[in-house]
Structures are given as structure tokens and as C-alpha cells.
Amino acid sequence: MIIAQTSSKTISVQKSNFKTLNGRVTDQITGETLIGVSIHIKSIKTGTTTNNYGYFSITIPADTATFHIAYMGYQSIDTLINLSLKSTVSFQLKPLQNELNTVVIKGTNIQPIQNSPQMGKINLPISQIQALPKFFGEPDLFKALQTLPGVQQGSEGTSAMLVRGGSPDQNLILLDGAPLYNPSHLLGIFSAFNTYAIKNVDLYKGAFPARYGGRLSSVVDIAMNDGNMNKVQGQFTFGLLASQLTIEGPIKKNKTSFIISGRRTYHDLYIEPILKSTNPDFEKFQLYFYDLNAKIHHKFSDQDHLYLSFYNGQDKLRTKVKQGSINDGPTALGDFGLGWSNTTGAARWNHIFSSKLFANTTLTTSQYKFNTTMTSSIFGSKINVNSDDILNINSGITDYTAKIDFDYLPLPEHSIKMGGSYTLHTFTPGTSLSKQTFNGEILKDENKGSKIKGKEVDLYAEDDWTITDKLKANIGLHASGFNVQGKLYTSLQPRISARYLLPGDWALKASYAKMTQYMHLLASNSISLPTDLWVPATNKVLPQQSSQFALGISRNIFRDQFEFSAEGYYKTMNNIIEYKDGADYVVTSQDNDWENKITTGKGKAYGLELFLQKKTGRLTGWASYALAWTNRKLPEINNGQTFPYKYDRRNTLNLVGVYKLKPGIELSATFVYQSASPFTMATTQFEGISPEQDKQHDRTDKKLDYIESRNNIRIQPTHRLDVGISFIKLKESGKVRTWNISIYNVYNRQNLFYFNIKDYKGNTVNLTGNSLLPIMPSVSYSLKF
């Protein structure tokens, strides 16, 4: 086992003698595998990085070489290895001393950005996300992702992600390889992820590697912590809205580890007594969410590791109100419930077949459920009445997937990934149960709705190819098929991303990616909510498709302290769906009549993105700017004319910073600005004549609204400033205590959530609006033990 060794010996390279070194890289303290660690050989200017399981393999034309192993936030290693004597190693990196006056960023590859052929990929350090201003005391992953170029939020304060002109359903959210279909809590205000259980986050917004498929706009690949192999540790956080507890440690030291993390809100516990005291007819109020992460990592040998992951998150809203009785007559009771949940599970086994071949076999399941229940009851003992009117609406999607992935590394110039998967989808676009009873007798009992099953097969191959010292490329092909209702859809999706080094060490990057998506999200033309419904491509509704081109430059600048990139993109989308004008959807019938209420068309998005990121030093953070356009054209909407998409925002600016003021005090701030998004409103009102007459038989006038086009006006931009300060104390026992004070929307900007027309005066339309999130301070306490 190699921890650290240094050498200055000069290496002579023998071109004909190729040797391979492989192994894993872990955290020396916790045993956690490290993703994206750089393994570099300076003498022959070649190297590689570890995969999602900390594994690497490198083949070089030499018997002996000095390997440089480096990772942000860890002490680097320079070690001389004779590959004739040793072909498998286990590197353990020691974390840098986490002193209170030092910013330590973990989980980020230190490879210069210009060396990678990958475009449109951003890695956000978890420690930076946790250091940002907290929303009700909670660090939020998606709110951090929304500050990146090309990523926008939906409505103010929500965690819906909109990437390069796409819709929320076009994002593939993976948690340890299992997809999440609704990654949000509290109607979208919070994301579904507890950041204290997360190890790594990669965002792909273009130039998708061939191993990813099934979505058009982005991939968010999230890896959970594996658990400490050496000792029990944890973190407890208490905030105004929610608390979380994370515990990890060894089940068997250096052999089996676990991590379990739970989070729950509790504001309903103090809101319910207040409601009951002010309204005696209020019987019950519930509004909360919880999520639970758990994982077990077992090491059979250096060649075989097993990972078992589980996630469950649930939201619940319930109100129960007594409407009272009249003259000792019957009592009416209204009971309304709304809930949704995500459950995922993953079993992964990775095996090293040889020094050049690594395999990962995965079984996953993912289930999303949405349920609405409305019950109206009338009862009275004196008149012997007991009746119920029940309406229950359900929707959701369930997946079962088997997948195998291979990493094959024959030469330093080639890093090949290939694999395949099979998924069984079960869609429930909507089922309803309607039931009426009177004194125990069933008057009505209807059960409407149906399920749709689909089978999806995916195959892929990609090659990270170093063609010359200046030219590198990632070339791949993703092939897929989807069988539904006797119809087979197939798709070939080529992918290429290339980098060419220009003078001055600037990298010119270009990419092309074709994507196919076999599912749609039926959403109203407003905000993204869990009430939006997942539906598959059918024998009538075609799959979504997109093609995206991108061109950009990138480089580490200012002595490698900053990463800078500028990227332009052009994306076309086909077979996107929306409700027809005037159509609405509550629940499907046996005949899946939602297919008759939608129309399909095309979309287009293009823009320019600038990104500057600093990952080390007392000041860390990033600045991003995006200039973007996104339009839609559907034949049965807006008279077939092109119109701006509801999330079309011309300019987006984000500034994010974390500053270590002095030992134990850390400042953070986030400023976000988005141009006004379009809305559909009547801008003209005409006088009409109503056939009705009032009691005096006088003629009455009726106002007629005229809507010129879809999304025809823009009201106001949204912007806000969030700030936070953390007081950190390292106790003698080794525990770290943190008090955080954060203020959301410091200058109380009234970013309006929705608008209504108040009246018309001449050529002026007067509007009224509502803002949901004014200035909101929060306090949280955290203890790491």
C-alpha cells in the first residue's frame, strides 16, 4: 500500500516495452473512493483520471516511472514504481489540514480545463455548495446549479432546472445511477438531495458522452458518499425549517462501511396549533417533507466491490376542516390530501477483470408517485345521515433497469467505455377512483385510467482518444430502442467532443450531440409542479429528439487559479409536446384521451455562455453570464406561428462567492439576475353587447379580451441578493461546531410569482401581482462529530 514517496530519478523511456499500472485511489482518513483524481507521468506527458469508483488504469512505454497523483484538497504524491514488480497499487491521499483559516475544496479534479476534450461539463465541489447562503438553513444543490451558465430557475424560489432552452423533464437526474423523476420538495421550493450525503456532482449541459441517454437537455450525475471505512463520524444540523442527521462508519473495519442520512421539516408542528386556535373548525393540518439516504459498501477484495444504495423522499399536504352544522342538523367535513414520493434503489458490483478492463454491473429501480385525495363527508346522529363523496387521483412512473458498463484502457491514447442496459417502464398517466356512499350503501363506484408499459434497450461505445499532443477527442455512439403498444422506435445518436490546443495554451473546443427521449411531461403553461404528468411516447406520440452543436474556448488563467470558458451553442428539438390551446387535463380515461389534447412541434435554442471559476484560496466562487434565445413552433398553438418559450430569458447573470474572513468566520453571498420571462395576457379589451338584460331591462355591456399571441408580453426581470455568515469553532474533542446566519433576498426584491389584469386605461394595461418570497432571515446550527 503506497501512501507517499518522492523521487527525482530521470526515467528513460523504451518505446517497445509497454507496462500497465492499475488500482484505486481513496481518502486515507475515511477510505472513501475519490472520483476524478489525476494520475500523471511528467516524463512522458501522459496521464489518466479515476472513474466514479476511484479506479484507474494506465499503460506506458516504460518499466519504471515516477507517478504524480493529485487531487484538490489533498496532499499530492510523487512515487517511483517499477511496473515489472508491481502492476496493482492502492493510493491513499491524505486530506490537507482542515484549519479554520484555510479553504479546503474537496472533490474536484485539478486537471487544467484546457486538457480535457469534454465540453459543457461542470463539477461543483460539495464543500462550496454547503458554504453558500442557506435557504431556511438548508444548503440546496439545485439552487447552486441554477447559478451556472446555461442553467435557469423556473419560477422565483423554485428548484426546477431549465437548461439551454429545455423543459424540466429533459434533465436526467441520476442518484448513484438511478433516475429521479421529480427531484424536489415543497412544491419545488427545495431540491430532494441532502448535500451532507453527497460526494460528487457532475453537470453535463451539452456534448453528452455516449454513456448517457434518454434526455435532451442535461445530465446531473450525483454520487453518494460510500461511508467511512475506519471510524464512526457524523453531522447534525438544526434549522428553522428542517433538521438533518448523517452518520457513517465501518460495519467491519476496512471491509464494510455504511452511511445513513435523514432530513425532515417540522413547520407543520407549530402551524397546526396556531390554525386550530384561530379556527375551531380546523381539525388537521399537515405540510412536510422528509428524505432518507442509505448506502452500504462492501469490499470483497481489491478486485470486487459491492454497493447497495437506497433513497426515499416524500411530501405530504393534508387539510381537514369541519364546516359546522345548522340547528343540530348534519355536519359537513372536508378532507383534502396531496402527496408525492420518490423511491430509488441500486445494487452495483464492480469487478476488475484485468489491469486494463474494469466492469460495473448495476440493478436499479426508481418509482415516482403522485396522489390527490378529496373527501367530502356529511354525518349527523340525530337524523341518521352518513354519506361520503371520495375522489382519488393517482399518477406516476416505475422503472426497473439492468445495466453493465465496461472501462477498457488499452493505451494511454485510448480510454474506451462501452455497455448496455435494459429498462422496463410502467407509466400511470392518471387513474381516478370516484366513490359515493349513503348510510353504508354504495351509490357510485367508478375506477378510470390505465397503465402503459414500455421496454427500452440502450447500447453505447465511446473512446477518449489522444490523437496528437494538441488534439484530443471523445467520440461515441449511443443506440437505443423503445417498444410501446406494439410500436418499435429506434435511434442512433452520434456524439463527438474535441479539443485543440492553440498557441498560449488556449483550448479550442467543439462538439455535436444527438439525443432521443422516449417520455414527455404533460405540463400547463405556467410553473413546474408535481401535478405535471409523465407520459411515454406511444403509437401516436413520437419521441422527443434534439441535435446540439457547440463551439468554445477555455483555459486556466492567472497562474491556474481561475478556470475560464466561453461557449456558444445551437440546439434544435423535434416532437416536443404541449396542450392545445384551451385544452386541460385532470385525469386520463381508459382510452388515454390525453393524446387527443396535445400537439407536437419544434423548438430552437441558441446562445453564448461565459464562466469564470476560482476553486482555491481565501476567496472561492464563480461568475457566470448567459445570453440566450429559445422559441417554440407547434401547429395548433398560436396559429402555427413561432413564439418565445415560457422560460425564454435573454440575459442571466450570477455571482457567487465564499470568503474566509479570518479563522472561524466565513462569509458567503449569491447574486442572481434573470431577464423578464414571457407571459400570455390580453393586451386589448373590446366593448361587447350581452343578450342579457338587467332587472330594468336596460342593455348591459360585456368586455371582450383579445390575446394577440402566445407569450406576448414581458413584465419585469427577477433579481435578488442572498448573504450568509458562518461562525466555525474547532473544539478540543475534534468536533466542529458551526452557527450560520443567512438572509434570503436581502433588499426585499418583490419578484412576482404570477400576474393578473387589474384594468385597462386607454392604451395601458394595469396589472397586479404576488410575490411569494420576500426577505427571509434564517439561523442554523451544525455539529460535525
CORQUIKA-V77839 format. One record per helix or strand of 3 or more residues. SS is the DSSP state (alpha for helix, beta for strand). FROM is the first residue (numbers start at 1). LEN is the number of residues. Records with the same first field share a line. If there is no record, write none. Layout:
# CORQUIKA-V77839
SS: FROM-LEN / FROM-LEN
This chain:
# CORQUIKA-V77839
beta: 19-9 / 38-4 / 46-4 / 55-6 / 64-7 / 77-6 / 88-6 / 121-3 / 151-3 / 161-3 / 171-5 / 178-3 / 198-7 / 218-7 / 233-7 / 242-11 / 256-10 / 282-18 / 304-22 / 331-24 / 357-24 / 385-27 / 414-25 / 441-26 / 471-14 / 487-15 / 507-11 / 519-4 / 533-4 / 544-14 / 562-18 / 598-17 / 619-16 / 651-12 / 665-10 / 684-10 / 699-8 / 718-13 / 736-9 / 754-8 / 764-7 / 776-9
alpha: 42-3 / 113-3 / 126-6 / 141-5 / 168-3 / 195-3 / 267-12 / 503-3 / 593-4 / 638-3
